[in-house]
Amino acid sequence: MPARSAAESALVVAEAGLGNKLRVVLSYLDVARRRGQQLVVFWRLSPECDATFEELYFPLDGVRFLHALPPNLPIAPRGAYDTHPELQFSERESAMYAQLRPRPSVAARVAARLKAFGGAEFCAIHVRRTDHAELFGERSPCRDVDFYAFCDRHDPLPIFIATDNAATQAAFAARYGARLRALTPMRPRRSKRNAPGADAAGARHTSVADAVADLEACVMAKVFKGTELSSFSDAVLHLRRARGVAHTDDSHRIRKLGGKFPDDTDYSVPFRDVQT
């Protein structure tokens, strides 16, 4: 099979954590399809996300994942963290999440979380910690009291908490006791693909597969409250909209990234696909 021309493929580098990577892949795929291109993605592994897309989800039509960047690229791609500018704040930005289908091993973790609620309705919160305060400071309000108010307002619904931090989980468990269900055991952990030694600041306290299971559980809640400027919370709300389960009492606002990544750049580059 002859090599494809550069115009038929686009390459993008998906950076940072799970939420960032998902919105890069899905939005750049949407644009590539409309341009008649195949999308090639280098899903860069890091302490924030040390699992590949293929380990977490079934394949996406029109996407090929690379596990290393090819040498001698004519244009060196810069990493992408955000939704493609053509899709931001559009209806397609939520609709694109409908394509995600977790692998059976991840779906089993979701089922285990939902079993703890016995088929009853529940509320879900995503409380973002670790490196978020350092990244966004006061522009990322994530106060426990705001989440307490949300949970108290929806009493007596049982609570599911998605968080990346063991101390946060413990604080909510101490306050809500048996109302808080489906807790994932947490402890500081080392990335399975990281060099020997302690993880860099910001590493998750749970596996990435657990993060996907937490995301899916939040999607299935009656009502949801997220952390602003968190791509994970954004993904939850997008999925709730895409699946038609968003609630008028949901409490999350999707905002454009600020601080380190405040631009509207298309980070894809032409790519000559030599796969045969």
N, C-alpha and C positions, 0 to 999 in steps of 0.2 A: 504493500500500500504506500503510495507516495506521501511525502511530508505535506502537511497542511500549510497553507500560506499564513503569514503573520496575521492577516486580517480576519482569519477564521477562529483564532483563539486569543483569549485575554488572560493575563496572569495577574493575580492579586495575592498579597501576603497578609494573612489574617493573624493579628497580634492579640496579646493580653489574654484575659480570662474567657470563660465559656460564652458569656453574653455578648462580649465584643466580637468574638470570632463568629458566632452565629449570625449576627446582623450583617457582618461583612460578607459572609458567604451567600446568604439569602438575597441581599440587595444587589450585589454584583452579579449574581446569577440572573436575577430579573432583568437587569440592563443588558447582560450578554445575550440572553434569549431574544430580546427585542432588536438587537444588532445582528442577529444571525451568527453569533459566535459560540464556541465552546468556552467554558470557564475552567481555568486551571488554578488551583489554590494551593499555596504553600501554607499549611496550618502549623504555625511555629509553636513547638512545645516549650513550656515554661513552668516554673513552680505554680503559677496561677492556674494553669490548665495543662496537665501532664498526660492527657489522654487524647488520642486521635479522634477525628470525626467518625471514622469507620468503627471504632470501638463503642461508640455511643448511639449512633443512628444508622438506619438503612441508607443506601446510596441515594443521591439526588440525580435526576436525569439532567445531563448536560454539564456535570462537574467531574473533574478528575483531580484527586488530591495528590500532592507531592509531599514526600517526607524529607526532601532536601532541595535547595535551589540548584538548578543546573549551573555548571561553570560557564563563564564567558558569555553571559547574557549581554546583548547589545545595549539594553537599557536596564540599569539596576533598579529594581522596584523598591519603593519605600513601604513600610508597614502601614496597614489600614486598621483603624480601631472603630470606626463609626459607619453608620448606614450610608450607602451611596447617596450623594446630594440630590440626585433625581427623584429619590423615593422618600426622603425625610418628610414626616408629617403628612404623608399622603395615605389614602386608603390602602394602596398596594403595600405600604410598609407593614401593616398588620396582616394583610392577606398572605404575604409570602411565608409566614410562619406555619401555615396549614400543611406545608410539605413535610414537616419534621415527623419522623416515625422512630421512636426509641427502639433499640434492640431488645430482644426478649429478656436478656439478663437485666436490663434497666427497667423494663416493664414489670418484672417480678418485684423489684424494689418499690416501685410505685404501688403495686397491689398490696404489699406488706404495710405501707403507710396508711392506705385507705382502709385496710382491715381493722386498724385500731379505732376507727370511727363507727364501725358496725353499720354502715349504710346511712348514718345520720348526717345532716348538714353540719358544716363546720366553717369557721372563719380562718383565714390564713394571713400570716404576716411574713415579710422578708425584711430582716434587720441586718443591714450591711455593716460590717466592721473591718477588722484588720487594717489594710492600707488606705481605706477610703478617706478617713479624716486627714491623712497626710496629703492625699492627692487634691482634695477639694476644700478642706477646711470648713469655714463657716458657710460656704455655698452649698454644702451638702448636709442639711439638718437631718440628723438621725438620732433623735432624743428618745430614750426609753419612755418618757412620760407620754409622748404622742401615741406610741404603740399601746401603752396601757389604756389610754383613753379610748382608742379604737376597740380594743378587746372588751373593755368594760361596757361600751355602748352596745356591743353585740352579745352580752351575757344573756342567756346561759349557753350559747353555742360553744362546743369544744373548740380548742385552738390548735392549729398547726403552725409551728415556727420554722422557717427556713433561715438559717444563719450560718456564717462561716467562722464562728468564734465560740469556743467552749464556755468562756466566762459569760457571754451574753445569754447563751442557752440556759446556763445555771441560774442566772438572775430571774429569768422569766419562769423557770420551773419552780423557784422558791416562792414567787408571787402567786402563781396560778395552780400549782399542785396538779391534781388529777384532771383539771380542765385542759391541761397541755398534754397532747398525746402524740404518739409516733415519733418519739425523740430518737435521733441517731446518735449513738455514742461518739464523743469527740475527744480528741487529744491532739496536741501539736504533732505534726507528722512530717516525714521527709518525702520529697517527691521521688517516685520510683525511677524517674529519668534524670534526677539531679545528681550532681557530683556528691561524693561522700561528705557528710557534715551537715550541719543545721541548715534548714531552708532559709532563703532570703526573706526579709520582711515582706509580709503580705501573702505568704503561702497559706493555702486553705488548711483548715483543720478536719476536713472531710474529703473523700475521694470525689473526682469529677463525676463518676457515675452516680454518686449520692446527690450531687448538685443537680443533675438532670432529673432524678427522681423527686427531689424537692421542688423543682420548677413545675413538673407535671402535677404534683399534689396541690400546689398553690393554684394552678389553673382550674382544678376541679372543686375548689372551695366555693361556698355560697358567696362570700365577700372577701376582698383582698386589700391589704394595705402594703405598699412597697416603700423603698428608700429612693428618694429622688437622686438623679444622676447615677443610678446603678443600672447597668445594662442588663443585669439579671432580672430586676424588677420590671424593667421595660419589656423584656421578653415574656414575662408572665402576663402582663397586660395585653401585649400584642396577641399572644396565644388565646387569651380569654375572648378577645374581640374576634379573632379568626374562627374560633369554634362556637361563637354565638352564646357564650356564657358570661360575658361581662355584666356587672350589676351596677345599678345606679348608686349604690353605697360603696363601691370600690373607692379606695383612697390612694391614688397614685397619679402623678403628672409626669409625662414624658417630656424631657427637656433636652435641648441640644448640648452635646459635650462642651465643656468650657475649659479654661486653664491651659493644659498642655496641648490640647488638640482642637483649637478653634478655627477650622477652615472648611471650605466646601470643595476640596480637591477630589478629583477622580484618581484613585491610586492604582488603577489597573494599567498594565503596559502590554503592548503587542507581544505575542509569544508564538514562536515557530514550534509547532508540536511535531516531534520526530518519533512519536510512538507509532509502532507498526502493528 
